[in-house]
Amino acid sequence: MAKVSIEPITLCEPLMVAEDSPHFGEINELVTLVVGESMALTASVREPLRAVFADIMRAANCYYSNLIEGHDTHPISAEQALKGDYDAEPEKRDLQLEAVAHIEVQRWIDGGGLGERHPMNPEVICEMHERFCQNLPESLLLVTDPETGEKRKIQPGRLREGFVRVGNHVPVSASALPSFLDHMHRRYNVAGKNTGVLSSAYAHHRLAWVHPFEDLNGRVTRMVSHAMLLRSAGSDGLWSVSRGLARDSEGYKRQLAAADEPRRGDRDGRGHLSEERLASFARFFLTTCLDQIAFMRGLFEPETLTDRIVEWAARGVSEKKLRKGSDKVMKIAAIQGDIDRKLVETILNVSDRGARNVISDLVKTSALVPTDEHVYKLSMNSELALDWMPKLIPPKPVG
C-alpha cells in the first residue's frame, strides 16, 4: 500500500525572505541591480541582432544546464544534431538528442509558448517536463531505484508517485505535491519586474526542494528560472544564469543543499525552513545573474563585437577561405544586422555575380543567412561564437 502524506504546506515556508528580515535590504538591492543591468543590456543590443544572439545563448544555456548534471555535449555537437548529423557512438548520439530536446523546450519558451501562464504554474512545469522527455532517447528516460536497483521509465509530464531522497533531503511525499505546487504558484505569481526577479531566486530553490518529478528536476527548474527571468528581468534571452551556475557547480549544489535546512532558532525567520539559508541562496543566485549580465555586456559592446567579427572575416580572406571584401561586408552586417546584395555590389565595386560569390561564401560559414532575394541577415553558430563571443562556450575538445 502506498504511503499517504499528511504534510502541511507550511513545511515549505518561508517561500520568501520577510521584509523585516535583516537580509531583505541586501537582497532587494541585488534585485534592483539585476533588473536595471538586464534592461540596459537588452537596450544596448539593436533589435535586429537580438534574435541572432538569443539563438547562440539557447545553445549555451543548454550546454551549461546539462553540464551541471554531468552531461558534457558541446554546442557544436548539439547544432550538428539539429541538422541531423549524429555521432556514430550511441552514448554520444543520445547526449546529442538530449541537447536537442533541451534546446527545443527553450525555443518553445522563448517563442511565447507559455502564453499568459506563469512559469510556476504546475501545468506549465509539467508541460516543460513532458516536452523535454518526448524528444529524449530511451536510454535517458530510465531511472534506477537507489534501494532496489530496479530501472523504471520516466513518465513524461507526470508528477512522481513515490518517496525519494536527494542527498540528505527527503522531499515531500507524492500525494502532497499538487498542494505544495499550487501554494508556490500562488505565492510566486506576482506582478512587477523587481518582485518577479525576487520570486525567481526563491522559486529556484523551493521548486528543487519539492522535487516534483522522478528525474530531470534540475533541468526543469533551470528552465523555469529562465522563463521567469525572461518575463521579469527583460533578459530577452541575451544572458543565461545557467552558465554562471555551471561555472560554480559545486557552490551551487552546496547552496541548494544548505537551503534545505530547517529553521535554526528564533532569529531565523518564522517558517519551518531556514530563512537565513534561503537568503544566502537568493544572494548567490542574484549575484550569479549580475555576473553573467556583466559578462555578456562586455561581449555585446558594439564596437569591440564589430571588431571581432571583422577580424574573423579578414583572417578568412587572408587564409583564402573567404573572398576579398568579406570583411567590409561583415562590418556592415554586424553594425546594422543585415546587408543588401545591391549594397555589396556598390561597396566592393563588383558585379552582381561578384557580390553573389562573396555572400555565398559567408552563407556557407553561417555568418549570413538569406531573408529574401536580396537581403541577408547576420547569423551565428557555435563555431563562429568561438571567435565572435570568446569564452561564452569552451573550445570543442579534439577527438
Contacts in CASP RR format, 6 or more apart in sequence:
PFRMAT RR
TARGET T0000
AUTHOR 0000-0000-0000
METHOD contacts of the structure
MODEL  1
MAKVSIEPITLCEPLMVAEDSPHFGEINELVTLVVGESMALTASVREPLR
AVFADIMRAANCYYSNLIEGHDTHPISAEQALKGDYDAEPEKRDLQLEAV
AHIEVQRWIDGGGLGERHPMNPEVICEMHERFCQNLPESLLLVTDPETGE
KRKIQPGRLREGFVRVGNHVPVSASALPSFLDHMHRRYNVAGKNTGVLSS
AYAHHRLAWVHPFEDLNGRVTRMVSHAMLLRSAGSDGLWSVSRGLARDSE
GYKRQLAAADEPRRGDRDGRGHLSEERLASFARFFLTTCLDQIAFMRGLF
EPETLTDRIVEWAARGVSEKKLRKGSDKVMKIAAIQGDIDRKLVETILNV
SDRGARNVISDLVKTSALVPTDEHVYKLSMNSELALDWMPKLIPPKPVG
2 161 0 8 1.000
2 162 0 8 1.000
2 174 0 8 1.000
2 175 0 8 1.000
3 162 0 8 1.000
3 163 0 8 1.000
3 173 0 8 1.000
3 175 0 8 1.000
4 173 0 8 1.000
4 175 0 8 1.000
5 172 0 8 1.000
5 173 0 8 1.000
5 174 0 8 1.000
5 175 0 8 1.000
5 176 0 8 1.000
7 172 0 8 1.000
7 173 0 8 1.000
7 176 0 8 1.000
7 180 0 8 1.000
9 176 0 8 1.000
9 179 0 8 1.000
9 180 0 8 1.000
9 183 0 8 1.000
10 271 0 8 1.000
10 272 0 8 1.000
11 172 0 8 1.000
11 180 0 8 1.000
11 272 0 8 1.000
11 273 0 8 1.000
12 172 0 8 1.000
12 180 0 8 1.000
12 183 0 8 1.000
12 184 0 8 1.000
12 206 0 8 1.000
12 209 0 8 1.000
12 210 0 8 1.000
12 272 0 8 1.000
12 273 0 8 1.000
13 270 0 8 1.000
13 271 0 8 1.000
13 272 0 8 1.000
13 273 0 8 1.000
14 269 0 8 1.000
14 270 0 8 1.000
14 271 0 8 1.000
14 273 0 8 1.000
14 275 0 8 1.000
14 278 0 8 1.000
15 183 0 8 1.000
15 184 0 8 1.000
15 187 0 8 1.000
15 188 0 8 1.000
15 202 0 8 1.000
15 206 0 8 1.000
16 187 0 8 1.000
16 198 0 8 1.000
16 199 0 8 1.000
16 202 0 8 1.000
17 23 0 8 1.000
17 24 0 8 1.000
17 27 0 8 1.000
17 202 0 8 1.000
17 275 0 8 1.000
17 278 0 8 1.000
17 279 0 8 1.000
17 282 0 8 1.000
18 24 0 8 1.000
18 269 0 8 1.000
18 270 0 8 1.000
18 275 0 8 1.000
21 269 0 8 1.000
21 275 0 8 1.000
21 279 0 8 1.000
23 275 0 8 1.000
23 276 0 8 1.000
23 279 0 8 1.000
23 283 0 8 1.000
24 279 0 8 1.000
26 283 0 8 1.000
27 198 0 8 1.000
27 201 0 8 1.000
27 279 0 8 1.000
27 282 0 8 1.000
27 283 0 8 1.000
27 286 0 8 1.000
28 194 0 8 1.000
28 198 0 8 1.000
30 282 0 8 1.000
30 283 0 8 1.000
30 286 0 8 1.000
30 287 0 8 1.000
30 290 0 8 1.000
31 194 0 8 1.000
31 197 0 8 1.000
31 198 0 8 1.000
31 201 0 8 1.000
31 286 0 8 1.000
32 194 0 8 1.000
33 286 0 8 1.000
33 290 0 8 1.000
34 197 0 8 1.000
34 233 0 8 1.000
34 286 0 8 1.000
34 289 0 8 1.000
34 290 0 8 1.000
34 293 0 8 1.000
35 193 0 8 1.000
35 194 0 8 1.000
35 197 0 8 1.000
35 232 0 8 1.000
35 233 0 8 1.000
37 290 0 8 1.000
37 293 0 8 1.000
37 294 0 8 1.000
37 297 0 8 1.000
38 229 0 8 1.000
38 233 0 8 1.000
38 234 0 8 1.000
38 235 0 8 1.000
38 239 0 8 1.000
38 289 0 8 1.000
38 293 0 8 1.000
39 233 0 8 1.000
39 234 0 8 1.000
40 297 0 8 1.000
41 235 0 8 1.000
41 238 0 8 1.000
41 239 0 8 1.000
41 293 0 8 1.000
41 296 0 8 1.000
41 297 0 8 1.000
41 300 0 8 1.000
42 50 0 8 1.000
42 234 0 8 1.000
42 235 0 8 1.000
42 236 0 8 1.000
42 238 0 8 1.000
44 297 0 8 1.000
44 300 0 8 1.000
44 301 0 8 1.000
44 302 0 8 1.000
45 53 0 8 1.000
45 236 0 8 1.000
45 238 0 8 1.000
45 300 0 8 1.000
46 336 0 8 1.000
46 337 0 8 1.000
48 336 0 8 1.000
48 337 0 8 1.000
48 338 0 8 1.000
48 377 0 8 1.000
48 378 0 8 1.000
49 337 0 8 1.000
49 378 0 8 1.000
50 236 0 8 1.000
50 237 0 8 1.000
50 238 0 8 1.000
52 337 0 8 1.000
52 377 0 8 1.000
52 378 0 8 1.000
52 379 0 8 1.000
52 380 0 8 1.000
53 237 0 8 1.000
53 238 0 8 1.000
53 300 0 8 1.000
53 380 0 8 1.000
54 110 0 8 1.000
54 236 0 8 1.000
54 237 0 8 1.000
54 238 0 8 1.000
55 379 0 8 1.000
55 380 0 8 1.000
56 75 0 8 1.000
56 380 0 8 1.000
56 381 0 8 1.000
56 382 0 8 1.000
56 385 0 8 1.000
56 389 0 8 1.000
56 392 0 8 1.000
57 237 0 8 1.000
57 238 0 8 1.000
57 239 0 8 1.000
57 240 0 8 1.000
58 103 0 8 1.000
58 106 0 8 1.000
58 107 0 8 1.000
58 110 0 8 1.000
58 237 0 8 1.000
59 75 0 8 1.000
59 78 0 8 1.000
59 79 0 8 1.000
59 103 0 8 1.000
59 382 0 8 1.000
59 393 0 8 1.000
60 75 0 8 1.000
60 240 0 8 1.000
60 243 0 8 1.000
60 385 0 8 1.000
60 392 0 8 1.000
60 393 0 8 1.000
61 106 0 8 1.000
61 226 0 8 1.000
61 240 0 8 1.000
61 242 0 8 1.000
61 243 0 8 1.000
62 75 0 8 1.000
62 78 0 8 1.000
62 99 0 8 1.000
62 102 0 8 1.000
62 103 0 8 1.000
62 106 0 8 1.000
63 73 0 8 1.000
63 74 0 8 1.000
63 75 0 8 1.000
63 78 0 8 1.000
63 99 0 8 1.000
63 393 0 8 1.000
64 240 0 8 1.000
64 242 0 8 1.000
64 243 0 8 1.000
64 244 0 8 1.000
64 245 0 8 1.000
64 246 0 8 1.000
64 247 0 8 1.000
65 102 0 8 1.000
65 218 0 8 1.000
65 219 0 8 1.000
65 222 0 8 1.000
65 223 0 8 1.000
65 242 0 8 1.000
65 246 0 8 1.000
66 72 0 8 1.000
66 73 0 8 1.000
66 95 0 8 1.000
66 98 0 8 1.000
66 99 0 8 1.000
66 102 0 8 1.000
66 219 0 8 1.000
67 246 0 8 1.000
67 249 0 8 1.000
68 218 0 8 1.000
68 222 0 8 1.000
68 242 0 8 1.000
68 245 0 8 1.000
68 246 0 8 1.000
68 249 0 8 1.000
68 252 0 8 1.000
69 218 0 8 1.000
69 219 0 8 1.000
71 95 0 8 1.000
71 98 0 8 1.000
72 95 0 8 1.000
73 92 0 8 1.000
73 95 0 8 1.000
73 96 0 8 1.000
73 98 0 8 1.000
73 99 0 8 1.000
74 382 0 8 1.000
74 393 0 8 1.000
74 394 0 8 1.000
74 396 0 8 1.000
74 397 0 8 1.000
75 99 0 8 1.000
75 382 0 8 1.000
75 385 0 8 1.000
75 393 0 8 1.000
76 381 0 8 1.000
76 382 0 8 1.000
76 383 0 8 1.000
76 396 0 8 1.000
77 87 0 8 1.000
77 92 0 8 1.000
77 95 0 8 1.000
77 96 0 8 1.000
77 99 0 8 1.000
77 396 0 8 1.000
78 96 0 8 1.000
78 99 0 8 1.000
78 100 0 8 1.000
78 103 0 8 1.000
78 382 0 8 1.000
79 381 0 8 1.000
79 382 0 8 1.000
80 86 0 8 1.000
80 96 0 8 1.000
81 93 0 8 1.000
81 96 0 8 1.000
81 97 0 8 1.000
81 99 0 8 1.000
81 100 0 8 1.000
82 100 0 8 1.000
82 103 0 8 1.000
86 93 0 8 1.000
86 96 0 8 1.000
86 97 0 8 1.000
87 93 0 8 1.000
87 96 0 8 1.000
90 139 0 8 1.000
91 139 0 8 1.000
93 137 0 8 1.000
94 137 0 8 1.000
94 139 0 8 1.000
94 140 0 8 1.000
97 135 0 8 1.000
97 136 0 8 1.000
97 137 0 8 1.000
97 140 0 8 1.000
98 136 0 8 1.000
98 137 0 8 1.000
98 140 0 8 1.000
100 135 0 8 1.000
101 131 0 8 1.000
101 132 0 8 1.000
101 133 0 8 1.000
101 134 0 8 1.000
101 135 0 8 1.000
101 136 0 8 1.000
102 132 0 8 1.000
102 219 0 8 1.000
104 131 0 8 1.000
104 135 0 8 1.000
105 128 0 8 1.000
105 131 0 8 1.000
105 132 0 8 1.000
105 223 0 8 1.000
106 223 0 8 1.000
106 226 0 8 1.000
108 131 0 8 1.000
109 128 0 8 1.000
109 223 0 8 1.000
109 226 0 8 1.000
109 227 0 8 1.000
109 230 0 8 1.000
110 230 0 8 1.000
110 237 0 8 1.000
114 124 0 8 1.000
114 227 0 8 1.000
117 123 0 8 1.000
117 124 0 8 1.000
118 124 0 8 1.000
118 185 0 8 1.000
118 188 0 8 1.000
118 189 0 8 1.000
118 231 0 8 1.000
119 125 0 8 1.000
119 224 0 8 1.000
119 227 0 8 1.000
119 228 0 8 1.000
119 231 0 8 1.000
120 184 0 8 1.000
120 185 0 8 1.000
120 188 0 8 1.000
120 189 0 8 1.000
120 199 0 8 1.000
120 203 0 8 1.000
120 207 0 8 1.000
120 224 0 8 1.000
120 228 0 8 1.000
121 185 0 8 1.000
121 189 0 8 1.000
122 178 0 8 1.000
122 181 0 8 1.000
122 182 0 8 1.000
122 185 0 8 1.000
122 212 0 8 1.000
124 224 0 8 1.000
124 227 0 8 1.000
125 181 0 8 1.000
125 207 0 8 1.000
125 212 0 8 1.000
125 220 0 8 1.000
125 224 0 8 1.000
126 157 0 8 1.000
126 158 0 8 1.000
126 159 0 8 1.000
126 212 0 8 1.000
127 157 0 8 1.000
128 220 0 8 1.000
128 223 0 8 1.000
128 224 0 8 1.000
129 156 0 8 1.000
129 157 0 8 1.000
129 212 0 8 1.000
129 213 0 8 1.000
129 216 0 8 1.000
129 220 0 8 1.000
130 156 0 8 1.000
130 157 0 8 1.000
132 156 0 8 1.000
132 216 0 8 1.000
132 219 0 8 1.000
132 220 0 8 1.000
132 223 0 8 1.000
133 141 0 8 1.000
133 154 0 8 1.000
133 156 0 8 1.000
133 157 0 8 1.000
133 216 0 8 1.000
134 156 0 8 1.000
141 153 0 8 1.000
141 154 0 8 1.000
141 156 0 8 1.000
142 151 0 8 1.000
142 152 0 8 1.000
142 153 0 8 1.000
142 154 0 8 1.000
143 151 0 8 1.000
143 152 0 8 1.000
143 153 0 8 1.000
143 154 0 8 1.000
143 214 0 8 1.000
143 215 0 8 1.000
144 150 0 8 1.000
144 151 0 8 1.000
144 152 0 8 1.000
145 151 0 8 1.000
145 152 0 8 1.000
146 165 0 8 1.000
152 214 0 8 1.000
154 213 0 8 1.000
154 214 0 8 1.000
154 215 0 8 1.000
154 216 0 8 1.000
155 214 0 8 1.000
157 213 0 8 1.000
158 213 0 8 1.000
159 174 0 8 1.000
159 177 0 8 1.000
159 178 0 8 1.000
159 181 0 8 1.000
159 212 0 8 1.000
159 213 0 8 1.000
160 174 0 8 1.000
160 177 0 8 1.000
160 211 0 8 1.000
160 212 0 8 1.000
160 213 0 8 1.000
160 214 0 8 1.000
161 174 0 8 1.000
161 214 0 8 1.000
162 173 0 8 1.000
162 174 0 8 1.000
162 214 0 8 1.000
163 170 0 8 1.000
163 173 0 8 1.000
163 174 0 8 1.000
164 170 0 8 1.000
164 171 0 8 1.000
164 211 0 8 1.000
164 214 0 8 1.000
166 211 0 8 1.000
167 257 0 8 1.000
168 257 0 8 1.000
168 260 0 8 1.000
169 209 0 8 1.000
169 257 0 8 1.000
169 260 0 8 1.000
171 209 0 8 1.000
171 210 0 8 1.000
171 211 0 8 1.000
172 180 0 8 1.000
172 210 0 8 1.000
177 210 0 8 1.000
177 212 0 8 1.000
180 210 0 8 1.000
181 210 0 8 1.000
181 212 0 8 1.000
184 203 0 8 1.000
184 206 0 8 1.000
184 207 0 8 1.000
184 210 0 8 1.000
187 199 0 8 1.000
188 196 0 8 1.000
188 199 0 8 1.000
188 202 0 8 1.000
188 203 0 8 1.000
190 196 0 8 1.000
190 199 0 8 1.000
192 232 0 8 1.000
193 232 0 8 1.000
193 233 0 8 1.000
193 234 0 8 1.000
194 232 0 8 1.000
195 232 0 8 1.000
196 228 0 8 1.000
196 231 0 8 1.000
196 232 0 8 1.000
197 228 0 8 1.000
197 229 0 8 1.000
197 232 0 8 1.000
197 233 0 8 1.000
197 286 0 8 1.000
197 289 0 8 1.000
198 282 0 8 1.000
199 228 0 8 1.000
199 232 0 8 1.000
200 225 0 8 1.000
200 228 0 8 1.000
200 229 0 8 1.000
200 232 0 8 1.000
200 233 0 8 1.000
200 285 0 8 1.000
201 281 0 8 1.000
201 282 0 8 1.000
201 285 0 8 1.000
201 286 0 8 1.000
202 278 0 8 1.000
202 282 0 8 1.000
203 224 0 8 1.000
203 225 0 8 1.000
203 228 0 8 1.000
204 221 0 8 1.000
204 222 0 8 1.000
204 224 0 8 1.000
204 225 0 8 1.000
204 281 0 8 1.000
204 285 0 8 1.000
205 256 0 8 1.000
205 259 0 8 1.000
205 278 0 8 1.000
205 281 0 8 1.000
205 285 0 8 1.000
207 217 0 8 1.000
207 220 0 8 1.000
207 221 0 8 1.000
207 224 0 8 1.000
208 217 0 8 1.000
208 218 0 8 1.000
208 221 0 8 1.000
208 256 0 8 1.000
209 259 0 8 1.000
209 260 0 8 1.000
209 273 0 8 1.000
211 217 0 8 1.000
212 220 0 8 1.000
213 220 0 8 1.000
222 241 0 8 1.000
222 242 0 8 1.000
222 245 0 8 1.000
225 241 0 8 1.000
226 237 0 8 1.000
226 240 0 8 1.000
226 241 0 8 1.000
226 242 0 8 1.000
229 235 0 8 1.000
229 241 0 8 1.000
229 289 0 8 1.000
230 236 0 8 1.000
230 237 0 8 1.000
233 289 0 8 1.000
238 296 0 8 1.000
238 300 0 8 1.000
239 289 0 8 1.000
239 292 0 8 1.000
239 293 0 8 1.000
239 295 0 8 1.000
239 296 0 8 1.000
240 292 0 8 1.000
241 285 0 8 1.000
241 288 0 8 1.000
241 289 0 8 1.000
241 292 0 8 1.000
243 292 0 8 1.000
243 295 0 8 1.000
243 392 0 8 1.000
244 288 0 8 1.000
244 291 0 8 1.000
244 292 0 8 1.000
245 252 0 8 1.000
245 288 0 8 1.000
246 252 0 8 1.000
248 288 0 8 1.000
251 284 0 8 1.000
252 284 0 8 1.000
252 288 0 8 1.000
255 280 0 8 1.000
255 281 0 8 1.000
255 284 0 8 1.000
255 285 0 8 1.000
256 281 0 8 1.000
258 274 0 8 1.000
258 277 0 8 1.000
258 280 0 8 1.000
258 281 0 8 1.000
259 273 0 8 1.000
259 274 0 8 1.000
259 277 0 8 1.000
259 278 0 8 1.000
259 280 0 8 1.000
259 281 0 8 1.000
260 273 0 8 1.000
260 277 0 8 1.000
261 273 0 8 1.000
261 274 0 8 1.000
261 277 0 8 1.000
262 272 0 8 1.000
262 273 0 8 1.000
262 274 0 8 1.000
263 269 0 8 1.000
263 271 0 8 1.000
263 272 0 8 1.000
263 273 0 8 1.000
263 274 0 8 1.000
263 275 0 8 1.000
264 274 0 8 1.000
264 276 0 8 1.000
268 274 0 8 1.000
268 275 0 8 1.000
268 276 0 8 1.000
269 275 0 8 1.000
269 276 0 8 1.000
295 391 0 8 1.000
298 304 0 8 1.000
299 305 0 8 1.000
299 389 0 8 1.000
299 390 0 8 1.000
299 392 0 8 1.000
302 335 0 8 1.000
305 334 0 8 1.000
305 388 0 8 1.000
306 331 0 8 1.000
306 334 0 8 1.000
306 335 0 8 1.000
308 387 0 8 1.000
308 388 0 8 1.000
308 389 0 8 1.000
308 390 0 8 1.000
309 330 0 8 1.000
309 331 0 8 1.000
309 333 0 8 1.000
309 334 0 8 1.000
309 367 0 8 1.000
309 388 0 8 1.000
310 327 0 8 1.000
310 330 0 8 1.000
310 331 0 8 1.000
310 334 0 8 1.000
311 387 0 8 1.000
312 330 0 8 1.000
312 384 0 8 1.000
312 387 0 8 1.000
312 388 0 8 1.000
313 322 0 8 1.000
313 325 0 8 1.000
313 326 0 8 1.000
313 327 0 8 1.000
313 329 0 8 1.000
313 330 0 8 1.000
313 331 0 8 1.000
313 362 0 8 1.000
313 367 0 8 1.000
314 326 0 8 1.000
314 327 0 8 1.000
316 322 0 8 1.000
316 326 0 8 1.000
317 323 0 8 1.000
317 324 0 8 1.000
317 325 0 8 1.000
317 326 0 8 1.000
317 327 0 8 1.000
321 361 0 8 1.000
321 365 0 8 1.000
322 358 0 8 1.000
322 361 0 8 1.000
322 362 0 8 1.000
322 365 0 8 1.000
323 357 0 8 1.000
323 358 0 8 1.000
323 361 0 8 1.000
324 348 0 8 1.000
324 358 0 8 1.000
325 348 0 8 1.000
325 358 0 8 1.000
326 358 0 8 1.000
326 361 0 8 1.000
326 362 0 8 1.000
328 347 0 8 1.000
328 348 0 8 1.000
329 339 0 8 1.000
329 344 0 8 1.000
329 347 0 8 1.000
329 348 0 8 1.000
329 358 0 8 1.000
329 359 0 8 1.000
329 362 0 8 1.000
330 362 0 8 1.000
330 367 0 8 1.000
332 339 0 8 1.000
332 343 0 8 1.000
332 347 0 8 1.000
333 339 0 8 1.000
333 367 0 8 1.000
333 368 0 8 1.000
333 376 0 8 1.000
333 377 0 8 1.000
333 378 0 8 1.000
334 378 0 8 1.000
337 377 0 8 1.000
337 378 0 8 1.000
338 371 0 8 1.000
338 375 0 8 1.000
338 376 0 8 1.000
338 377 0 8 1.000
338 378 0 8 1.000
339 368 0 8 1.000
339 375 0 8 1.000
339 376 0 8 1.000
340 374 0 8 1.000
340 375 0 8 1.000
340 376 0 8 1.000
341 352 0 8 1.000
341 355 0 8 1.000
341 356 0 8 1.000
341 359 0 8 1.000
341 374 0 8 1.000
341 375 0 8 1.000
341 376 0 8 1.000
342 355 0 8 1.000
342 374 0 8 1.000
344 350 0 8 1.000
344 355 0 8 1.000
344 358 0 8 1.000
344 359 0 8 1.000
345 351 0 8 1.000
345 352 0 8 1.000
345 354 0 8 1.000
345 355 0 8 1.000
348 354 0 8 1.000
348 355 0 8 1.000
348 358 0 8 1.000
350 358 0 8 1.000
359 368 0 8 1.000
359 376 0 8 1.000
362 368 0 8 1.000
362 376 0 8 1.000
363 369 0 8 1.000
363 370 0 8 1.000
363 376 0 8 1.000
365 384 0 8 1.000
366 379 0 8 1.000
366 380 0 8 1.000
366 381 0 8 1.000
366 383 0 8 1.000
366 384 0 8 1.000
367 378 0 8 1.000
367 379 0 8 1.000
367 380 0 8 1.000
367 384 0 8 1.000
368 376 0 8 1.000
368 377 0 8 1.000
368 378 0 8 1.000
368 379 0 8 1.000
369 376 0 8 1.000
369 377 0 8 1.000
369 379 0 8 1.000
370 376 0 8 1.000
371 377 0 8 1.000
380 388 0 8 1.000
380 389 0 8 1.000
382 393 0 8 1.000
385 392 0 8 1.000
385 393 0 8 1.000
386 393 0 8 1.000
386 395 0 8 1.000
386 396 0 8 1.000
END
